[in-house]
Amino acid sequence: MAHSTTLESSSTPIYADAPRTGTWDGGNEPFKASYGKLMMWFFLLSDAFTFGAFLTAYGMIRHKHGVFVGTADKFFFSTAHWPIPEKVFNGFPGLHGMDLPLAFVALMTMILIFSSVTMVLAVEAGHRMDKADVQKWLLWTILFGAMFLSSQAWEWSHFIGGSEKGLLMADGSVMHGANLATNEYGPPLFADLFFFITGFHGTHVFSGVCLLVWCFIATTNGTFEKRGHYEMVEKIGLYWHFVDLVWVFVFTFFYLV
Amino acid sequence: MSAHATTEHAYVPGEIAKPNTAWIWKTFWVLVIITAIEFAIAFALTSPDWRTFRNSIFIVLTILKAFFIVGEFMHLKHEVKSLIWTVLIPTSLLVWLVVALVTEGSFIGETLSHMFSS
């Protein structure tokens, strides 16, 4: 195929697998980035739109519902107004019954920021072809990723389990915790959005951990050393930082605002 | 394939360069400090009168954090200009989506609350 599109002289032998060099023949790299990295960027761009749609839906639905009028200490759960996040997310493992607003989510945020740092350190070690360092930092990233997932699991079970007090429903029954139809914290859509947004993010973290485990095995087997570069670590790193980035937005719009 | 990926760091077997990690830890501390400020504001400004002001600070700080994660950790700041714009321009369209639908949400809420009163 190559010789039918090139304008080079036919005196030089042209092989089908030879790299193309002409400006209009694939030899030009306007973005100065490899195919794999570019495709990862475009995938992340499309993923950003998915999460953007989720968070925009959250904003729209939240603004559709009423706002609690009054100070935070007088706040009570009701389907009439949207809950104040720090009144919902105030539990911490092992400290039952204490009011610790946003403490656990702060810990989760720190874990994810830490995992991002260890991921960049792995990428940096890959640039230096330092196999032992790549392995070390990949393991740390896997550890923090698994820690985040466990925290997410606790957060979900706490949210689903709810408080002892619960919420008195219109039919006289008491609702504890949350499911997709009703919850004790506020309008039904509040719990639905919590499950969908944090669930979709958690699924991304889980996929990231799987990729990292695979990447660690490949590093240990010397796959990247033989290949001559650790670009795969970079590509998975891009994905991992994106997941951290999404958490930054989820954290702000779900827990702080 | 992607042979150019190694051009900036030529591989010499048996010789491993010293790690260059100062910039990574600098970015880390920036992210930690911004997060700490966010928490301080979440507990300092609890009055409902300050809600809009407080939320605007949160949004500005979030975008600042995003700038450091994407720019430094994802290395976008050091890519060529055309790649930076390829990523940023489509993403910036989300701003309009948010503004439009949040306004729409308030309007729907208002309409529903007045539906059965004249």
Interface residues (C-beta under 8 A of the other chain):
Chain A: E29 P30 F31 K32 A33 S34 Y35 G36 L38 W41 L45 A48 F49 G52 A53 L55 T56 A57 G59 M60 I61 R62 H63 K64 H65 G66 V69 G70 T71 A72 E86 P101 L102 A106 T109 M110 I113 S116 V117 M119 V120 L121 E124 A125 H127 R128 M129 D130 D133 G228 H229 E231 E234 G237 L238 H241 F242 D244 L245 V248 F249 T252 L256 V257
Chain B: M1 S2 H4 A5 T6 E8 H9 Y11 I16 A17 P19 N20 T21 I24 W25 T27 F28 L31 V32 T35 E38 F39 A42 F43 T46 S47 P48 N55 F58 I59 L61 T62 K65 A66 I69 V70 F73 M74 E79 V80 S82 L83 T86 V87 P90 T91 L94 L97 V98 L101 V102 T103 E104 G105 S106 I108 G109 L112 S113
